[in-house]
């Protein structure tokens, strides 16, 4: 008898640590502790089978000097926190991946290895890049790929192109061929592609984001997780020419960061069910998307604590930002309407 195989995939937006944020996590006796800032988010990480986060700042640690905008390097302890929270995959392909050069990237990867955290999107060698990231859970093989549109004009060494998986929207053949190869060679049941693309602070996806996502959907991608705009953008099911649906999260916004501005401080924790009805089935059932909204407060003693947005709304709190005060219920209604406009049954809370 064929048995259904099912997982709940969870994903967060950007973890991009500014100095004003991580200095609040500094301990008197040395080191950093991010739990007081993130403790309200911890239960969210328990609800899925596989969780991927977008670690946008490298975690090379104090050995090469911590730094903030415009060239980031974060404490190793943020990686320790993610490990403690049960994160399965860390996406590291982004425009800040080479902020501290080759040394910073390789040290960051070394730290991830020591923590036992799997990563995708940037690599230490050709063989590391060639090693596909596949997680087997509940009988489903889930493959993770990741690409960034750019690296802030910092050039990847000519003889080390393996270091960062980059893409150009007009030249997607290499990525599409890789997706097709994974599918045709039965390497994975589910293909998740993280893309660092779009325009910063735009509340809706660009034509380029939609076109690239549609192309990858047609190639065989099942789920697309977008980053870079630093704000949440609407979600969509893409119906491609093969009659298959791909779930696209064009931008998951910021999750934990020192950025300020109403929609830059609101993030989300995405969960979605993925099911293969039977072993011989060629179609996946991807449904029940849920988004738990979060908010990082930059005004209350500038502690940069993450809160669940529903608590703010239920308590009828006024949202205070650098641009003034906002009615939390009105903000929630705007978010719910905009983010679910193409997926009306999406659960947003």
Buried (B, 14 or more C-beta within 10 A) or exposed (E): EEEEBBBBBBBBBBBBBBBBBBBBBEEEEEEBBBBEBBEBBBEBBEEBBBBBBBBBBBBBBEEBEBBBBEBBBBBBBBBBBBBBBEBBBBBBBBBBBBBBBBEBBBBBBBBBEEBEBBBBBBBBEEEBBEEBBBBEBBEBBBBBBBBBBBBEEBEBEEEEEBBBBBBEEEEBEEBBEBBBEBBEEEEBBBBBBBBBBBEEEBBBBBEBBBBBBBBBBBBBBBBBBBBBBBBBBBBBBBEBEEEBBBBBBBBBBBBBBBBBBBBBBBBBBBBBBBBBBEEEBEEBBBBBBBBBBBBBBBBEEBBBBBBBBBEBBEEEBEBBBEEEEBEBEEBBEEBBEBBBEBBEEBEBE
